[in-house]
């Protein structure tokens, strides 16, 4: 299946289309109904070649600027350091085939790296997609992180708290890094220019150590929460040529929660 690829500006684009029926909105200068065009996002993917062992394939897609897609490309800012079998490596320098240290399963082979461009000035996007989160050194404990850690808008941290056990039956859960913003040790950043963000995918779902902080690897989450069907689901899966279907991602390593969920438990 082929997909239209408009030329994006700063990683974002608007796909032109004509409505099949009248929208009931005011007509434009040419008498045609005016409609808000859907915002699209350019994503870039590198993965192990399915044809030639040791080679790397590069894939580009234009996808809807929706959470289901953005979650897969916007976890790490440039410069984030991850432990590998050859020392600490910046996320932008990691390639499929590298052995990356995980908290739960030792060194695992990187299968997929996705990236996209973030712009604070893009109209029509989720405002969070133009922001970064900076965690100051030692904010979460000694050398957690070290040095400062800058994360993308879709990063989730592994968090341990007594309320999590009551809610999920597990000792830890994955919570958006943005939920921890306190304006002091963990702050929101608005990049003055466009910036690149990344995510990393493995055969399964794992916890990675980014600048000393436990952060999840890429996983789309429960299929029923994605809300993708038909051609949009096909487009989504085309971003992961090494996967056959959503079930092929396997189970999530931990449940996902909002920090507010824990606040409710603590109050109860």
C-alpha positions as CSV (number, residue, x, y, z in Angstrom):
1,X,0.0,0.0,0.0
2,X,1.3,3.4,-0.9
3,X,0.8,6.6,1.1
4,X,0.8,10.3,0.0
5,X,4.0,12.1,1.1
6,X,3.6,15.8,1.2
7,X,6.7,17.9,1.8
8,X,6.9,18.7,5.5
9,X,8.3,21.9,7.0
10,X,10.3,21.3,10.1
11,X,9.1,17.8,10.2
12,X,5.4,18.8,10.0
13,X,3.0,19.0,7.1
14,X,-0.6,19.5,6.2
15,X,-2.1,17.1,3.8
16,X,-4.4,18.8,1.3
17,X,-7.7,17.0,0.5
18,X,-11.2,17.8,-0.8
19,X,-14.2,16.9,1.4
20,X,-16.6,14.4,0.0
21,X,-19.6,16.3,1.4
22,X,-20.2,19.8,2.6
23,X,-19.0,20.5,6.1
24,X,-21.4,23.3,6.8
25,X,-18.6,25.7,7.3
26,X,-18.2,29.0,5.5
27,X,-17.1,28.8,1.9
28,X,-13.7,30.0,0.7
29,X,-13.0,32.5,-2.1
30,X,-13.7,29.8,-4.7
31,X,-17.0,28.8,-3.2
32,X,-15.6,25.6,-1.7
33,X,-16.2,24.7,2.0
34,X,-13.2,25.5,4.2
35,X,-12.0,22.7,6.5
36,X,-9.1,22.4,8.9
37,X,-6.5,20.2,7.3
38,X,-5.1,17.3,9.4
39,X,-1.6,17.9,10.7
40,X,0.9,15.3,9.7
41,X,4.4,14.5,11.0
42,X,7.5,13.2,9.2
43,X,9.1,10.2,11.0
44,X,12.4,8.5,10.2
45,X,13.2,4.9,11.0
46,X,16.3,2.8,10.9
47,X,16.1,-1.0,11.4
48,X,18.0,-4.1,10.7
49,X,17.7,-5.2,7.1
50,X,15.4,-8.1,6.4
51,X,17.4,-9.0,3.3
52,X,21.1,-8.6,4.1
53,X,22.5,-9.5,7.5
54,X,24.3,-6.6,9.1
55,X,22.9,-4.0,6.8
56,X,20.6,-1.1,7.9
57,X,17.4,-0.1,6.2
58,X,16.1,3.5,6.4
59,X,12.4,4.2,6.1
60,X,10.5,7.6,6.0
61,X,6.8,7.9,6.6
62,X,4.3,10.8,6.9
63,X,1.9,10.0,9.7
64,X,-0.9,11.7,11.5
65,X,0.2,13.9,14.4
66,X,-1.8,11.8,16.8
67,X,-0.7,10.3,20.2
68,X,-0.7,6.7,18.9
69,X,2.1,7.6,16.4
70,X,3.9,10.3,18.4
71,X,4.3,8.0,21.4
72,X,6.6,5.9,19.3
73,X,9.0,8.7,18.2
74,X,9.4,11.3,21.0
75,X,10.9,9.8,24.1
76,X,14.6,10.9,24.1
77,X,16.3,14.2,23.2
78,X,19.6,14.3,21.5
79,X,22.5,13.6,23.8
80,X,20.7,11.2,26.0
81,X,23.2,8.6,27.2
82,X,22.4,4.9,27.2
83,X,24.6,2.1,28.5
84,X,25.8,-0.4,25.9
85,X,28.3,-3.2,25.7
86,X,30.8,-0.6,24.4
87,X,30.2,2.1,27.0
88,X,27.7,4.9,27.1
89,X,26.4,6.0,23.7
90,X,24.2,9.0,22.8
91,X,20.8,7.9,21.5
92,X,21.4,9.5,18.1
93,X,24.5,7.4,17.6
94,X,22.8,4.1,18.4
95,X,22.0,1.8,15.5
96,X,20.1,-1.5,15.1
97,X,22.4,-4.3,16.1
98,X,23.9,-2.5,19.0
99,X,23.7,-4.2,22.4
100,X,21.9,-1.9,24.8
101,X,21.8,-2.6,28.6
102,X,18.3,-3.2,30.0
103,X,17.2,-3.3,33.7
104,X,15.2,-6.4,33.3
105,X,17.1,-8.6,30.8
106,X,20.7,-7.6,30.6
107,X,22.1,-6.5,27.1
108,X,19.5,-6.7,24.3
109,X,19.9,-6.1,20.6
110,X,18.5,-2.9,19.4
111,X,16.1,-3.6,16.5
112,X,14.6,-0.3,15.6
113,X,15.3,3.4,16.1
114,X,12.6,6.0,15.3
115,X,12.9,9.8,15.3
116,X,10.9,12.9,14.5
117,X,11.3,16.7,14.6
118,X,9.7,18.7,17.4
119,X,8.7,22.3,16.9
120,X,7.2,24.5,19.6
121,X,5.5,26.7,16.9
122,X,3.6,24.1,15.0
123,X,-0.1,25.0,14.9
124,X,-2.7,22.4,15.6
125,X,-0.5,20.0,17.4
126,X,-0.8,18.8,21.0
127,X,1.1,21.6,22.8
128,X,3.1,19.0,24.7
129,X,4.7,18.0,21.4
130,X,6.6,21.3,21.4
131,X,8.1,20.8,24.9
132,X,11.0,18.9,26.5
133,X,11.4,17.8,30.1
134,X,14.7,18.4,31.9
135,X,15.5,16.4,35.0
136,X,18.4,18.0,37.0
137,X,21.3,15.9,38.2
138,X,20.5,13.9,41.4
139,X,16.9,15.1,41.3
140,X,15.6,11.5,41.6
141,X,18.5,10.2,43.9
142,X,22.3,10.0,43.8
143,X,23.4,10.0,40.1
144,X,19.7,9.8,39.0
145,X,20.3,11.3,36.6
146,X,23.9,12.1,36.0
147,X,24.3,14.4,34.2
148,X,21.1,16.3,33.6
149,X,18.6,14.3,31.5
150,X,16.5,15.9,28.8
151,X,13.5,13.8,27.6
152,X,11.0,14.1,24.8
153,X,7.3,14.8,25.4
154,X,6.4,11.1,25.3
155,X,9.0,9.6,27.7
156,X,7.8,7.4,30.5
157,X,9.7,6.7,33.7
158,X,9.6,3.6,35.8
159,X,8.2,4.8,39.1
160,X,7.9,2.8,42.4
161,X,5.4,3.8,45.1
162,X,3.2,2.0,47.6
163,X,0.0,3.2,45.8
164,X,1.0,1.4,42.6
165,X,0.8,-2.0,44.3
166,X,-2.8,-1.2,45.4
167,X,-3.8,-0.1,41.9
168,X,-2.0,-2.6,39.7
169,X,-0.6,-5.4,41.8
170,X,2.9,-4.6,40.6
171,X,5.7,-2.8,42.4
172,X,6.3,-0.2,39.7
173,X,4.4,1.5,36.8
174,X,5.3,3.7,33.8
175,X,4.4,7.3,34.3
176,X,4.9,10.2,31.9
177,X,8.0,12.2,32.7
178,X,5.9,15.4,32.2
179,X,3.8,14.4,35.3
180,X,6.8,14.9,37.5
181,X,7.4,18.5,36.5
182,X,7.7,20.6,39.6
183,X,9.3,23.8,38.2
184,X,12.5,23.3,40.3
185,X,14.4,20.1,39.8
186,X,12.2,18.9,36.9
187,X,11.3,21.6,34.5
188,X,9.6,22.1,31.2
189,X,11.7,23.4,28.3
190,X,10.5,25.2,25.2
191,X,13.2,24.7,22.5
192,X,13.9,28.0,20.6
193,X,14.4,26.0,17.4
194,X,13.3,22.7,16.0
195,X,14.9,19.7,17.8
196,X,15.1,16.0,17.0
197,X,13.6,13.3,19.3
198,X,14.1,9.6,19.4
199,X,12.7,6.3,20.6
200,X,14.3,2.8,20.7
201,X,12.6,-0.5,20.0
202,X,13.7,-4.1,20.8
203,X,12.2,-7.5,20.3
204,X,10.2,-7.0,23.5
205,X,9.4,-4.2,25.9
206,X,12.2,-3.3,28.3
207,X,13.4,-0.8,30.9
208,X,16.4,1.2,29.7
209,X,18.8,3.3,31.8
210,X,19.1,6.8,30.4
211,X,21.6,9.0,32.3
212,X,21.0,6.7,35.2
213,X,17.2,6.9,35.1
214,X,14.9,4.0,34.2
215,X,12.9,4.8,31.1
216,X,10.8,2.5,29.0
217,X,11.7,1.3,25.5
218,X,9.2,1.7,22.6
219,X,5.9,-0.2,22.9
220,X,2.6,0.9,21.4
221,X,0.6,-0.1,24.4
222,X,-2.6,-2.1,24.5
223,X,-4.2,-2.5,21.1
224,X,-7.6,-1.5,22.3
225,X,-6.3,1.9,23.5
226,X,-4.7,2.8,20.2
227,X,-8.0,3.3,18.4
228,X,-6.4,2.5,15.0
229,X,-8.2,0.6,12.2
230,X,-8.1,0.0,8.5
231,X,-5.6,2.0,6.5
232,X,-4.5,4.0,9.5
233,X,-3.5,0.8,11.3
234,X,-1.7,-0.3,8.1
235,X,0.2,3.0,8.1
236,X,1.1,2.5,11.8
237,X,2.4,-1.0,11.2
238,X,4.4,0.2,8.2
239,X,6.5,2.1,10.6
240,X,7.6,-1.2,12.1
241,X,8.5,-3.5,9.1
242,X,10.1,-6.0,11.5
243,X,6.7,-6.6,13.2
244,X,3.8,-8.6,11.7
245,X,1.0,-7.2,13.8
246,X,0.3,-5.4,17.1
247,X,0.4,-8.7,19.0
248,X,4.0,-9.2,17.8
249,X,5.1,-6.4,20.1
250,X,4.4,-8.7,23.1
251,X,3.2,-7.8,26.5
252,X,4.1,-4.5,28.2
253,X,6.7,-4.9,30.9
254,X,4.8,-2.6,33.3
255,X,1.3,-1.0,33.4
256,X,1.0,2.7,32.5
257,X,-0.5,5.2,35.0
258,X,-0.9,8.9,35.4
259,X,0.6,10.5,38.5
260,X,-2.9,11.7,39.4
261,X,-4.0,8.1,39.8
262,X,-1.6,7.7,42.7
263,X,-2.7,11.0,44.2
264,X,-6.3,9.6,44.4
265,X,-5.1,6.4,46.1
266,X,-3.0,8.4,48.6
267,X,-6.1,10.6,49.4
268,X,-8.4,7.6,49.8
